[in-house]
Amino acid sequence: MSAGYRDKLSKGRRAMAHLIHVWHERNAWSHKILPLLSDILDLGRVHNSQISNLRNGKLSSPGPEVFLALAQVNMILDHGIESIRDQLEEEYPELWKVLKDSSYPLKNDSGSPLTAGELFEIFSGLKPLPSSFDWFIEDEEASQLSEALSDFFCRNRPWRHCKNDIMNAYSVSKNTRRERFAEVIAGLKDYTAEELDGELLDLYETSRKLALFDDHGPNIFLEELRNMVSKKESTF
């Protein structure tokens, strides 16, 4: 096996880890949600440990059933969870509540749900991540990016003066995420790199609703935040 091929596989595993991580973070899911949903709906077998290891980049050779199960769950989420209400609401009320709170699917650049083939190609390094997921935030930059987010949204205004507008534009309904977002924008706490990975899409959408950023995608939004960090560092 050539070094180039090994490098491609390594990058593919990291890309898949990032994709699975962001999917879970954005929906505030535990690693048990996808396997349980797949099992209940008889979409294929995928174990908690496989999801955990995919997310951590430690699963080197998942079988085709893993990609098939994930893709079929993704397809159902894209169609809308009302189609599975009867199968979940009474017998699995906790799972149903989790999905009602948040159940975003994974989509490709055409706006269609990612298929089993696309997931495999991403894992193998044969296909890049969809542009809406193609970023990596490192641990050492999370604190500075959090500070940049506060500056970006508040625009030199006291938090108490802009809080209502910003919180109304942040469309996430889950209380823990809303509380964390408010703490970060108020300058009281920092996001971790993992949290920022999962929040970036919604932070970008919030910036658009407030007419603070044009429709250039989350990657360019992240680049803008990094530029703000660099400019602040250059003034010291």
Beta strands, then each sheet from edge to edge (+ up, - down):
end
